[in-house]
Amino acid sequence: MASLKELKGRINSVKSTQKITKAKQMVAAAKLRRAQSAAEAARPYAERLAGVMASLAGRVSGDNAPKLLAGTGSDKRNLIVVVNTDKGLCGGLNANLVKAAKAKARELLAQGKQIEFYLVGKKGRAPLKRDFASEIGGGYDTSEVKTPGFEEADAVAAELIEMFEAGKFDIAHLIYPTFKSALVQDPTVNQLIPVPSPDSANTNEAMVEYEPGEEEILEELLPRYVKTQLFGALLEREASEQGASMTAMDNATRNAGELIKDLNIEYNRSRQAAITTELIEIIAGAEAL
């Protein structure tokens, strides 16, 4: 059984930890409001841009289609872009993203295709490297940026498009968390490059004439579409990180409270047992006299 001094030290240690987790929970809650607003504000633009892209892509086909839309004509080499966080203490967020990335990698390998990882964020590198050490390629470090934004998305998109133009991969898949609530952040897997064509045309859409031609507009919009998708992924990551961190720190604070309660009970029992032992010894000594 631990001594009273040891129990008192453990209680003080857990109380200190509880103060830290409570403070981190409050910080995450404050940051979550801004991050959630930013992620939700970016979604309508991305959806509308996707609609315009679908309308334009439906009018362009064959040799006239830009490479970012038409692709290379092959699907052999696949690049998996994984957007992880740079910090820990956010529950199972990064573990779920890594799990989704590994599942996608194994699916592609089972189909006889080549894979390579491009990592955005620090937390996904180590767990992916354990199973796919030779497939880890480039990446982008966002740890030095307080709040990653469009500038970082622009840099990542420029590098990916350059790699695609150089023939380093045929298809790029984007894996990132989608923020739904502070309790739920689902991994999302989308094709990023080449830009996926619409499954079906919208027959209710009004006839629109574009100036200049559709091909010229697509040449400008396709890179912007890739940037927008990456920008949205970074915003979703920030909101998901703060939501998961707030939930994890809330659970940690509650667990610390339960542990303090149990330690206090153990401390009081040990203290009472010590007092009872001393009383018995005193009484026995008095009777001996």
C-alpha positions as CSV (number, residue, x, y, z in Angstrom):
1,M,0.0,0.0,0.0
2,A,1.3,3.5,-0.9
3,S,2.3,5.8,2.0
4,L,0.3,8.9,2.8
5,K,3.1,11.1,1.5
6,E,3.0,9.2,-1.9
7,L,-0.8,9.4,-2.1
8,K,-0.7,13.1,-1.4
9,G,1.9,13.6,-4.1
10,R,-0.1,11.7,-6.6
11,I,-3.2,13.7,-5.8
12,N,-1.3,17.0,-6.3
13,S,0.1,15.7,-9.5
14,V,-3.3,14.7,-11.0
15,K,-4.7,18.1,-9.9
16,S,-1.9,19.9,-11.8
17,T,-2.7,17.7,-14.9
18,Q,-6.4,18.5,-14.5
19,K,-5.7,22.2,-14.6
20,I,-3.7,21.8,-17.8
21,T,-6.3,19.8,-19.6
22,K,-9.0,22.2,-18.5
23,A,-7.1,25.1,-19.8
24,K,-6.4,23.3,-23.1
25,Q,-10.1,22.5,-23.4
26,M,-11.1,26.1,-23.0
27,V,-8.5,27.2,-25.5
28,A,-9.7,24.6,-28.0
29,A,-13.3,25.7,-27.5
30,A,-12.4,29.3,-28.2
31,K,-10.5,28.4,-31.4
32,L,-13.2,26.0,-32.5
33,R,-15.7,28.8,-33.0
34,R,-13.5,30.6,-35.5
35,A,-12.3,27.4,-37.2
36,Q,-15.8,26.1,-37.6
37,S,-17.1,29.4,-39.0
38,A,-14.2,29.5,-41.5
39,A,-14.8,25.9,-42.7
40,E,-18.5,26.4,-43.1
41,A,-18.1,29.7,-44.9
42,A,-15.8,28.0,-47.5
43,R,-18.1,25.2,-48.4
44,P,-20.7,27.1,-50.5
45,Y,-17.9,28.6,-52.7
46,A,-16.3,25.1,-53.2
47,E,-19.7,23.6,-54.0
48,R,-20.6,26.4,-56.5
49,L,-17.2,26.2,-58.1
50,A,-17.6,22.4,-58.5
51,G,-21.0,23.1,-60.2
52,V,-19.4,25.5,-62.7
53,M,-16.6,23.0,-63.3
54,A,-19.2,20.3,-64.0
55,S,-21.0,22.5,-66.4
56,L,-17.9,23.4,-68.3
57,A,-16.5,19.9,-68.3
58,G,-19.7,18.6,-69.8
59,R,-19.1,20.8,-72.9
60,V,-15.4,19.8,-73.4
61,S,-14.2,16.4,-74.4
62,G,-11.6,14.6,-76.4
63,D,-8.4,16.3,-77.4
64,N,-9.7,19.7,-76.4
65,A,-9.9,18.9,-72.7
66,P,-7.0,20.2,-70.6
67,K,-4.7,17.6,-69.0
68,L,-5.9,18.4,-65.5
69,L,-9.4,17.3,-66.6
70,A,-8.6,14.5,-69.2
71,G,-5.7,12.9,-67.2
72,T,-2.8,11.0,-68.6
73,G,-4.8,8.1,-70.0
74,S,-3.5,5.8,-67.3
75,D,-4.3,5.0,-63.6
76,K,-1.2,3.1,-62.8
77,R,0.7,5.6,-60.5
78,N,-1.3,6.9,-57.6
79,L,-0.4,9.7,-55.2
80,I,-2.2,9.7,-51.9
81,V,-2.3,13.2,-50.3
82,V,-3.0,12.9,-46.6
83,V,-3.9,16.0,-44.6
84,N,-3.0,15.4,-40.9
85,T,-2.6,17.7,-38.0
86,D,0.7,19.1,-36.7
87,K,-0.2,18.7,-33.0
88,G,-1.4,15.8,-30.9
89,L,-3.8,15.6,-28.0
90,C,-6.8,15.5,-30.3
91,G,-8.2,12.0,-29.6
92,G,-8.4,9.5,-32.5
93,L,-8.5,12.1,-35.3
94,N,-5.1,11.4,-36.7
95,A,-5.4,7.6,-36.1
96,N,-8.6,7.6,-38.2
97,L,-7.0,9.5,-41.0
98,V,-4.0,7.2,-41.1
99,K,-6.4,4.2,-41.0
100,A,-8.3,5.6,-44.0
101,A,-5.0,6.3,-45.9
102,K,-3.7,2.8,-45.2
103,A,-7.0,1.3,-46.4
104,K,-6.8,3.3,-49.6
105,A,-3.2,2.3,-50.2
106,R,-3.9,-1.4,-49.7
107,E,-6.9,-1.2,-52.0
108,L,-4.8,0.3,-54.8
109,L,-1.9,-2.1,-54.2
110,A,-4.4,-5.0,-54.4
111,Q,-5.4,-3.7,-57.8
112,G,-1.7,-3.9,-58.9
113,K,-1.1,-0.2,-58.9
114,Q,1.8,1.9,-57.6
115,I,1.3,4.3,-54.7
116,E,3.2,7.2,-53.1
117,F,2.3,9.3,-50.1
118,Y,2.4,13.1,-50.0
119,L,1.9,14.2,-46.4
120,V,0.6,17.6,-45.2
121,G,1.1,17.9,-41.5
122,K,3.5,16.0,-39.1
123,K,1.4,13.5,-37.2
124,G,0.7,11.1,-40.0
125,R,4.3,10.5,-41.0
126,A,5.5,8.1,-38.3
127,P,2.5,5.7,-38.3
128,L,2.4,5.5,-42.1
129,K,6.2,5.1,-42.3
130,R,5.9,1.9,-40.2
131,D,3.9,0.1,-42.9
132,F,4.8,2.0,-46.1
133,A,8.4,3.3,-45.5
134,S,9.4,3.0,-49.2
135,E,6.2,4.7,-50.4
136,I,6.6,7.9,-48.3
137,G,7.4,10.7,-50.8
138,G,7.3,14.5,-50.4
139,G,5.1,16.7,-48.2
140,Y,4.4,20.1,-46.9
141,D,5.2,21.3,-43.4
142,T,2.5,23.5,-41.9
143,S,3.9,23.3,-38.3
144,E,5.5,26.8,-38.6
145,V,2.2,28.4,-39.6
146,K,-0.1,29.5,-36.9
147,T,-3.3,29.1,-39.0
148,P,-2.7,27.5,-42.5
149,G,-4.7,29.3,-45.2
150,F,-5.0,29.9,-48.9
151,E,-1.3,30.7,-49.2
152,E,-0.3,27.2,-48.0
153,A,-3.0,25.6,-50.2
154,D,-1.7,27.5,-53.1
155,A,1.9,26.2,-52.5
156,V,0.7,22.6,-52.1
157,A,-1.5,22.8,-55.2
158,A,1.4,24.4,-57.3
159,E,3.7,21.5,-56.3
160,L,1.1,18.8,-57.0
161,I,0.2,20.3,-60.4
162,E,3.9,20.5,-61.2
163,M,4.4,16.9,-60.3
164,F,1.4,15.9,-62.4
165,E,2.7,17.9,-65.4
166,A,6.1,16.2,-65.0
167,G,4.4,12.8,-65.2
168,K,5.3,11.7,-61.6
169,F,1.8,10.3,-61.0
170,D,-1.5,9.7,-62.9
171,I,-4.1,10.1,-60.2
172,A,-4.0,12.0,-56.9
173,H,-6.3,11.1,-54.0
174,L,-7.0,13.6,-51.2
175,I,-7.7,12.3,-47.7
176,Y,-8.7,14.8,-45.0
177,P,-11.1,15.1,-42.0
178,T,-14.6,16.6,-42.6
179,F,-15.8,18.5,-39.5
180,K,-19.4,17.6,-38.5
181,S,-19.4,18.3,-34.8
182,A,-17.0,18.4,-31.9
183,L,-17.6,14.7,-31.4
184,V,-17.6,13.6,-35.1
185,Q,-14.9,14.2,-37.7
186,D,-15.1,11.8,-40.6
187,P,-12.2,10.9,-42.9
188,T,-13.0,11.9,-46.5
189,V,-11.4,10.4,-49.6
190,N,-11.8,12.3,-52.9
191,Q,-10.0,12.3,-56.2
192,L,-8.1,15.5,-56.6
193,I,-6.2,15.2,-59.8
194,P,-7.3,14.9,-62.6
195,V,-10.4,16.8,-61.7
196,P,-13.2,14.3,-61.7
197,S,-15.8,14.8,-64.5
198,P,-19.5,15.1,-63.6
199,D,-21.4,11.8,-63.5
200,S,-24.4,13.3,-65.3
201,A,-25.3,16.6,-66.7
202,N,-27.9,18.8,-65.0
203,T,-30.8,19.0,-67.5
204,N,-32.5,21.8,-65.5
205,E,-29.5,24.1,-65.8
206,A,-30.1,27.2,-68.0
207,M,-28.1,27.4,-71.2
208,V,-25.0,29.5,-70.6
209,E,-22.6,30.9,-73.2
210,Y,-19.0,31.4,-72.1
211,E,-16.5,34.0,-73.3
212,P,-13.8,33.1,-74.1
213,G,-14.4,29.4,-74.9
214,E,-14.9,26.6,-72.4
215,E,-11.3,25.3,-73.0
216,E,-9.7,28.7,-72.1
217,I,-11.9,29.1,-69.0
218,L,-11.1,25.6,-67.8
219,E,-7.4,26.2,-68.2
220,E,-7.8,29.0,-65.6
221,L,-10.4,27.3,-63.4
222,L,-8.8,23.8,-63.0
223,P,-5.8,25.0,-61.0
224,R,-8.1,27.2,-58.9
225,Y,-10.4,24.2,-58.3
226,V,-7.4,22.2,-57.0
227,K,-6.4,25.0,-54.7
228,T,-9.9,25.4,-53.4
229,Q,-10.2,21.7,-52.6
230,L,-6.9,21.9,-50.7
231,F,-7.9,25.1,-49.0
232,G,-11.1,23.5,-47.9
233,A,-9.3,20.5,-46.6
234,L,-7.0,22.7,-44.5
235,L,-9.9,24.6,-43.0
236,E,-11.7,21.3,-42.3
237,R,-8.6,20.0,-40.6
238,E,-8.3,23.1,-38.3
239,A,-12.0,22.8,-37.3
240,S,-11.7,19.0,-36.8
241,E,-8.5,19.4,-34.8
242,Q,-10.0,21.9,-32.4
243,G,-13.2,19.9,-32.0
244,A,-11.4,16.7,-31.3
245,S,-8.9,18.4,-29.0
246,M,-11.8,20.0,-27.0
247,T,-13.5,16.6,-26.6
248,A,-10.3,14.8,-25.7
249,M,-9.4,17.4,-23.1
250,D,-12.9,17.4,-21.7
251,N,-12.7,13.6,-21.3
252,A,-9.2,13.9,-19.8
253,T,-10.4,16.5,-17.3
254,R,-13.3,14.3,-16.3
255,N,-11.0,11.3,-15.9
256,A,-8.7,13.3,-13.8
257,G,-11.6,14.3,-11.5
258,E,-12.5,10.6,-11.1
259,L,-8.9,9.7,-10.3
260,I,-8.6,12.4,-7.7
261,K,-11.8,11.2,-6.1
262,D,-10.5,7.6,-5.9
263,L,-7.1,8.8,-4.6
264,N,-8.8,10.9,-1.9
265,I,-10.8,7.9,-0.8
266,E,-7.7,5.8,-0.6
267,Y,-5.8,8.6,1.2
268,N,-8.6,9.0,3.8
269,R,-8.8,5.2,4.4
270,S,-5.0,5.0,4.8
271,R,-5.0,8.0,7.1
272,Q,-7.8,6.6,9.2
273,A,-6.1,3.2,9.4
274,A,-2.9,4.9,10.6
275,I,-4.8,6.9,13.3
276,T,-6.6,3.7,14.4
277,T,-3.2,1.8,14.7
278,E,-1.7,4.7,16.8
279,L,-4.7,4.7,19.1
280,I,-4.5,0.9,19.6
281,E,-0.8,1.2,20.4
282,I,-1.5,4.0,22.9
283,I,-4.2,2.1,24.6
284,A,-2.1,-1.1,24.8
285,G,0.7,0.9,26.2
286,A,-1.5,2.5,28.9
287,E,-2.9,-0.9,29.9
288,A,0.6,-2.3,30.2
289,L,1.4,0.4,32.8
